[in-house]
Every structure is written in C-alpha cells, then in structure tokens.
Amino acid sequence: MFARMTTIMIKPGEIDRAITTFRKSVLPAAKTQRGFRGACLLVDRQGGKGIAVTFWPTEKTASVNENNLYYQAQLIKFLDLFAAPPIRQGFEVRVHDWEPSPSRPGRRASRAKRRVH
C-alpha cells in the first residue's frame, strides 16, 4: 500500500472550515478515484497545521490521480485557507491497524485484521 501525505498550514481561525471542506468535498471526490483505499485528516489547532493522508494500492495508482488533475483540483478547494504552500510526500505503508467504523449505530463492528507487510 502507498500513502500520499499533504501537509498544509492553515490561516488562523480557519481549521474548522478546512475540516468541513475535507469531509464534505475532498472525501467524496477521493472515493470516485480508481484504487482509493481511504483517507484521514490530522489537525493541530494551535499550530494551524493539517496533514491529509490518502491511501492507494501502489505509488503508480496514487500518481495517476495527479496526472488526471484530481489532486490539484482538491488543493484548489483550500487556496483561500492556506497560510503557506502545501508540501506533498509519498510513503510506502508497511504496517497499519485500525478499527473500522460501526456499520450501524448501536452495533459493534468486528475487529479489523492486523496487517503487517
């Protein structure tokens, strides 16, 4: 698996707007991309920093959506929120383990399988 990490500095007071944009616009668009495996957004409210991580089966799959301008279209959604240019990096995912979200309220989801490569 491959992870693309984009680090962004957000203007003061705009973290909530960035979170909403990621949740309501970036995630739905990502789900339309071939090979998309998941995403997360990490924020440091005090520092005004955000880290968006998307997961893909391979580095090649991740780069395809840069060539088709999907990635650039997502960055444009944040242009008025950036305090500095975004930094993009890619990483090979060697270990991941997390609990899936429950499928229905009140029901407990089964434990995710641990993956170690």
VEXDREN-2710 file (C-alpha; in Angstrom, 1 decimal):
% VEXDREN-2710
k/r/px/py/pz
1/MET/0.0/0.0/0.0
2/PHE/1.1/3.6/-0.6
3/ALA/0.2/6.8/1.3
4/ARG/0.3/10.3/-0.1
5/MET/0.7/12.9/2.7
6/THR/0.0/16.5/2.1
7/THR/1.0/18.9/4.9
8/ILE/-0.8/22.3/4.9
9/MET/-0.6/25.4/7.1
10/ILE/-4.0/26.9/7.6
11/LYS/-4.7/30.6/8.3
12/PRO/-5.6/31.4/11.9
13/GLY/-9.3/30.6/12.7
14/GLU/-9.8/28.5/9.5
15/ILE/-9.2/25.0/10.8
16/ASP/-12.9/24.2/11.1
17/ARG/-13.6/25.3/7.6
18/ALA/-10.7/23.2/6.3
19/ILE/-12.1/20.1/8.2
20/THR/-15.5/20.7/6.7
21/THR/-14.1/21.1/3.2
22/PHE/-12.1/17.9/3.6
23/ARG/-15.1/15.9/4.9
24/LYS/-17.8/17.2/2.5
25/SER/-15.8/17.8/-0.7
26/VAL/-12.4/16.1/-0.7
27/LEU/-13.5/12.7/0.6
28/PRO/-16.5/12.3/-1.8
29/ALA/-14.2/13.2/-4.7
30/ALA/-11.5/10.8/-3.5
31/LYS/-14.0/7.9/-3.4
32/THR/-14.5/8.3/-7.1
33/GLN/-10.8/7.7/-7.9
34/ARG/-9.8/4.3/-9.0
35/GLY/-7.8/2.5/-6.3
36/PHE/-8.7/4.8/-3.5
37/ARG/-8.4/2.9/-0.2
38/GLY/-9.1/5.5/2.5
39/ALA/-8.1/8.9/4.0
40/CYS/-7.6/10.7/7.2
41/LEU/-7.1/14.3/8.2
42/LEU/-4.9/15.2/11.2
43/VAL/-5.0/18.7/12.7
44/ASP/-3.0/20.8/15.1
45/ARG/-5.4/23.6/16.0
46/GLN/-2.9/25.6/18.0
47/GLY/-0.3/25.4/15.3
48/GLY/-2.7/25.8/12.4
49/LYS/-1.3/22.7/10.7
50/GLY/-3.2/20.0/8.8
51/ILE/-1.9/16.7/7.5
52/ALA/-4.1/14.9/4.9
53/VAL/-3.2/11.3/4.2
54/THR/-4.8/9.2/1.4
55/PHE/-4.1/5.5/0.8
56/TRP/-3.7/3.8/-2.5
57/PRO/-2.7/0.2/-3.5
58/THR/0.5/1.4/-5.2
59/GLU/2.6/4.5/-5.8
60/LYS/1.6/4.3/-9.5
61/THR/-2.1/4.3/-8.6
62/ALA/-1.6/7.4/-6.4
63/SER/0.3/9.2/-9.2
64/VAL/-2.5/8.5/-11.8
65/ASN/-4.8/10.9/-10.0
66/GLU/-2.1/13.6/-10.1
67/ASN/-1.8/13.1/-13.8
68/ASN/-5.6/13.4/-14.3
69/LEU/-5.6/16.6/-12.2
70/TYR/-7.8/15.2/-9.4
71/TYR/-5.1/16.1/-6.7
72/GLN/-4.7/19.6/-8.0
73/ALA/-8.5/20.1/-8.0
74/GLN/-8.6/19.2/-4.3
75/LEU/-5.8/21.6/-3.4
76/ILE/-7.7/24.4/-5.2
77/LYS/-10.6/23.9/-2.7
78/PHE/-8.2/25.2/0.1
79/LEU/-6.5/28.1/-1.7
80/ASP/-8.1/30.8/0.4
81/LEU/-7.3/28.8/3.6
82/PHE/-3.5/28.3/3.0
83/ALA/-1.0/30.2/5.1
84/ALA/1.9/28.6/3.2
85/PRO/2.3/26.4/0.1
86/PRO/1.3/22.7/0.7
87/ILE/4.0/20.0/1.0
88/ARG/3.3/16.7/-0.7
89/GLN/5.2/13.5/0.2
90/GLY/4.7/9.8/-0.5
91/PHE/5.3/6.8/1.7
92/GLU/5.2/3.0/1.5
93/VAL/2.8/1.7/4.1
94/ARG/4.4/-1.2/5.9
95/VAL/2.1/-1.6/9.0
96/HIS/-1.4/-0.4/9.6
97/ASP/-4.0/-1.4/12.2
98/TRP/-7.3/0.4/13.0
99/GLU/-10.9/-0.4/13.9
100/PRO/-13.5/0.0/11.2
101/SER/-16.4/2.3/11.9
102/PRO/-19.6/0.5/13.1
103/SER/-21.9/-0.1/10.2
104/ARG/-25.0/0.8/12.2
105/PRO/-25.5/2.8/15.3
106/GLY/-25.7/0.6/18.4
107/ARG/-23.9/-2.3/16.7
108/ARG/-20.2/-3.1/17.4
109/ALA/-18.1/-3.6/14.3
110/SER/-15.9/-6.7/14.1
111/ARG/-12.2/-6.2/14.9
112/ALA/-10.1/-5.3/11.8
113/LYS/-7.4/-7.7/10.7
114/ARG/-3.9/-6.6/11.6
115/ARG/-1.8/-6.2/8.5
116/VAL/2.0/-6.4/8.7
117/HIS/3.9/-6.5/5.5
END
